[in-house]
Amino acid sequence: MIAIAYKAQFILLIFSRIRALMSPRFYLFTTILIAVLTLTISWWKQKQTGREIFWVMVKVVSALTIIVGGIVGVAQLLEFFGVAQSGFFL
């Protein structure tokens, strides 16, 4: 039971730090970007049901997560090797 409490506390700490770094306009921009990409791809591939459009949205979110994760990973790797300073990709 204590382990679950520590995990919950850790997750809340991570979310509070993420929230402190991002302003509401970034959330709005990300939501609009995902919606536009989802609707465009759904229209392009002629998806019509809610389930099909949902899976397109899942793929869009996954692709954006992989792209952003790759960029952050490369930035941290460059920082680790001393090629770049901390926070240069912001």
Backbone hydrogen bonds in HBPLUS format (Angstrom, degrees):
<---DONOR---> <-ACCEPTOR-->    atom                        ^
c    i                          cat <-CA-CA->   ^        H-A-AA   ^      H-
h    n   atom  resd res      DA  || num        DHA   H-A  angle D-A-AA Bond
n    s   type  num  typ     dist DA aas  dist angle  dist       angle   num
A0005-ALA N   A0001-MET O   3.20 MM   4  6.52 153.7  2.28 143.1 149.9     1
A0006-TYR N   A0002-ILE O   2.94 MM   4  6.29 155.1  2.00 151.3 158.0     2
A0007-LYS N   A0003-ALA O   2.93 MM   4  6.17 155.5  2.00 146.8 153.6     3
A0008-ALA N   A0004-ILE O   2.92 MM   4  6.13 160.5  1.96 149.1 154.3     4
A0009-GLN N   A0005-ALA O   2.93 MM   4  6.11 155.0  1.99 144.1 151.3     5
A0010-PHE N   A0006-TYR O   2.88 MM   4  6.07 152.8  1.95 145.0 152.5     6
A0011-ILE N   A0007-LYS O   2.91 MM   4  6.16 159.7  1.95 151.3 156.4     7
A0012-LEU N   A0008-ALA O   2.98 MM   4  6.19 158.8  2.02 147.2 152.9     8
A0013-LEU N   A0009-GLN O   2.98 MM   4  6.20 148.7  2.08 141.8 150.4     9
A0014-ILE N   A0010-PHE O   3.00 MM   4  6.32 157.6  2.05 150.7 155.9    10
A0015-PHE N   A0011-ILE O   2.99 MM   4  6.26 166.9  2.01 153.4 156.5    11
A0016-SER N   A0012-LEU O   2.91 MM   4  6.04 150.5  1.99 143.8 152.1    12
A0017-ARG N   A0013-LEU O   3.06 MM   4  6.30 150.7  2.15 145.2 152.4    13
A0018-ILE N   A0014-ILE O   2.96 MM   4  6.25 157.3  2.01 151.4 158.1    14
A0019-ARG N   A0015-PHE O   2.87 MM   4  5.98 161.9  1.90 147.0 152.3    15
A0020-ALA N   A0016-SER O   3.03 MM   4  6.13 143.6  2.17 135.2 144.5    16
A0021-LEU N   A0017-ARG O   3.18 MM   4  6.39 136.4  2.38 138.1 148.5    17
A0021-LEU N   A0018-ILE O   3.07 MM   3  5.19 131.1  2.32  98.0 111.1    18
A0022-MET N   A0018-ILE O   3.11 MM   4  6.34 139.1  2.29 149.1 159.9    19
A0026-PHE N   A0023-SER O   3.07 MM   3  5.71 141.9  2.22 116.7 125.6    20
A0028-LEU N   A0024-PRO O   2.97 MM   4  6.23 161.6  2.00 153.2 158.3    21
A0029-PHE N   A0025-ARG O   2.86 MM   4  5.98 161.0  1.90 143.2 148.5    22
A0030-THR N   A0026-PHE O   2.91 MM   4  6.03 161.8  1.95 146.5 151.6    23
A0031-THR N   A0027-TYR O   2.94 MM   4  6.10 159.9  1.98 148.8 154.4    24
A0032-ILE N   A0028-LEU O   2.94 MM   4  6.16 162.4  1.97 152.1 156.8    25
A0033-LEU N   A0029-PHE O   2.86 MM   4  6.02 159.8  1.90 149.3 155.5    26
A0034-ILE N   A0030-THR O   2.96 MM   4  6.13 165.0  1.98 151.1 154.5    27
A0035-ALA N   A0031-THR O   2.97 MM   4  6.11 160.4  2.01 146.8 152.7    28
A0036-VAL N   A0032-ILE O   2.88 MM   4  6.01 167.1  1.89 154.6 157.8    29
A0037-LEU N   A0033-LEU O   2.97 MM   4  6.08 168.4  1.98 151.0 154.8    30
A0038-THR N   A0034-ILE O   2.88 MM   4  5.91 158.4  1.93 145.4 152.1    31
A0039-LEU N   A0035-ALA O   2.92 MM   4  6.07 168.1  1.94 151.8 155.0    32
A0040-THR N   A0036-VAL O   2.88 MM   4  5.95 158.1  1.93 149.1 155.8    33
A0041-ILE N   A0037-LEU O   2.95 MM   4  6.01 168.6  1.96 149.6 153.0    34
A0042-SER N   A0038-THR O   2.90 MM   4  5.96 156.3  1.95 145.4 153.0    35
A0043-TRP N   A0039-LEU O   2.92 MM   4  6.02 155.2  1.98 141.9 148.3    36
A0044-TRP N   A0040-THR O   2.88 MM   4  6.06 159.0  1.93 148.2 154.6    37
A0045-LYS N   A0041-ILE O   2.90 MM   4  6.04 161.4  1.94 151.6 155.4    38
A0047-LYS N   A0042-SER O   2.84 MM   5  4.96 164.7  1.86 146.8 150.9    39
A0046-GLN N   A0043-TRP O   3.24 MM   3  4.86 154.1  2.31  94.8 102.1    40
A0053-ILE N   A0049-THR O   3.10 MM   4  6.38 165.5  2.12 153.9 157.8    41
A0054-PHE N   A0050-GLY O   2.86 MM   4  6.00 150.8  1.95 144.7 153.3    42
A0055-TRP N   A0051-ARG O   3.08 MM   4  6.36 156.3  2.14 147.6 152.4    43
A0056-VAL N   A0052-GLU O   3.07 MM   4  6.38 144.9  2.19 143.0 153.0    44
A0057-MET N   A0053-ILE O   2.96 MM   4  6.25 153.7  2.03 146.5 153.5    45
A0058-VAL N   A0054-PHE O   2.93 MM   4  6.27 152.3  2.00 148.2 156.2    46
A0059-LYS N   A0055-TRP O   3.06 MM   4  6.23 154.3  2.13 139.4 145.6    47
A0060-VAL N   A0056-VAL O   2.93 MM   4  6.21 151.7  2.01 147.9 156.1    48
A0061-VAL N   A0057-MET O   2.91 MM   4  6.15 168.0  1.93 156.3 158.6    49
A0062-SER N   A0058-VAL O   2.94 MM   4  6.06 157.8  1.99 144.1 150.9    50
A0063-ALA N   A0059-LYS O   2.89 MM   4  6.04 161.0  1.93 146.3 151.4    51
A0064-LEU N   A0060-VAL O   2.96 MM   4  6.18 165.4  1.98 153.3 157.1    52
A0065-THR N   A0061-VAL O   2.92 MM   4  6.05 152.7  2.00 145.7 153.6    53
A0066-ILE N   A0062-SER O   2.94 MM   4  6.19 157.9  1.99 150.8 156.3    54
A0067-ILE N   A0063-ALA O   2.96 MM   4  6.19 160.3  1.99 150.3 155.8    55
A0068-VAL N   A0064-LEU O   2.93 MM   4  6.06 172.3  1.94 151.2 153.5    56
A0069-GLY N   A0065-THR O   2.84 MM   4  5.83 157.4  1.89 143.9 151.5    57
A0070-GLY N   A0066-ILE O   2.89 MM   4  5.99 150.2  1.98 142.3 150.0    58
A0071-ILE N   A0067-ILE O   3.03 MM   4  6.32 156.4  2.09 148.7 154.8    59
A0072-VAL N   A0068-VAL O   2.93 MM   4  6.17 165.8  1.95 154.4 158.1    60
A0073-GLY N   A0069-GLY O   2.86 MM   4  5.94 154.6  1.92 142.5 150.4    61
A0074-VAL N   A0070-GLY O   2.94 MM   4  6.12 160.7  1.97 148.8 153.1    62
A0075-ALA N   A0071-ILE O   2.99 MM   4  6.16 157.8  2.04 146.1 152.7    63
A0076-GLN N   A0072-VAL O   2.92 MM   4  6.16 158.2  1.97 150.3 155.7    64
A0077-LEU N   A0073-GLY O   2.92 MM   4  6.11 151.9  2.00 144.6 153.0    65
A0078-LEU N   A0074-VAL O   2.88 MM   4  6.10 159.9  1.92 151.6 156.4    66
A0079-GLU N   A0075-ALA O   2.96 MM   4  6.16 150.7  2.05 142.3 150.9    67
A0080-PHE N   A0076-GLN O   2.85 MM   4  6.03 153.2  1.92 144.1 151.5    68
A0081-PHE N   A0077-LEU O   3.05 MM   4  6.31 155.8  2.11 149.5 154.7    69
A0083-VAL N   A0078-LEU O   2.92 MM   5  5.16 136.6  2.11 161.5 160.4    70
A0084-ALA N   A0078-LEU O   3.33 MM   6  5.55 155.2  2.40 114.1 114.0    71
A0082-GLY N   A0079-GLU O   3.14 MM   3  5.07 152.5  2.21  99.1 107.4    72
A0090-LEU N   A0087-GLY O   3.36 MM   3  5.71 164.9  2.39 109.4 113.9    73
